[in-house]
């Protein structure tokens, strides 16, 4: 039986991974204070002590605006800790799955990004995540970086739960219409991860080493945040509780924040399909499934 070590067990993706990996083997899931990503030096010994067959890291410093003033913490978690994990996995000769972000791109390409496109993060969060990606690639092991976007679940205060809350509190809602990407269900992302690992387990570790690298993995299709909010309101299973009467389009400039965001950061996921035969469903379908429970 395989042993999976998963971090950030209380996060959106970590929570779902515990469910999707369970049929494949034993899942050891940790979170703070059992493990502290701001102390990267301690992580190597932890991994060696547990000695898993697969290492999976959905943990990240994701406070995009706070990262502008908490740069050191962002880099400790998103770069330094990831480097230790990637090197530990390479030393143990085990697969390492790490999750990254569309924020490594600047959003100016005008068409979906492929994995070989130049990166150019606009904020500290994106820069710290990019350097974490690079650490995985430089480790020389069976490291897969899954870059994703707009991850959501019903467990925490992400965009979907915020829109549902706003719809019950406000008659008029204003949502930005100039940020475009692909909403990604945490549940579906976890299921793709489990399928990938199930496929990889049929082969020797060298098979995965040969396929190591960056892969884009998001919900199919794309939309603006306005269109996403519109669909959330439409699919709300408790519409009777809604107070909202009108949804208005807004510009990002109307809501100033410390960190710049890429405006159009849609990711092309063809490589994941070509190499592993895996793809996520269209974002509207995944959203409906999530809202239905």
Order of alpha helices (4+ residues) and beta strands (2+ residues): beta-alpha-beta-alpha-beta-alpha-alpha-beta-alpha-beta-beta-alpha-beta-beta-beta-alpha-alpha-beta-beta-alpha-beta-alpha-alpha
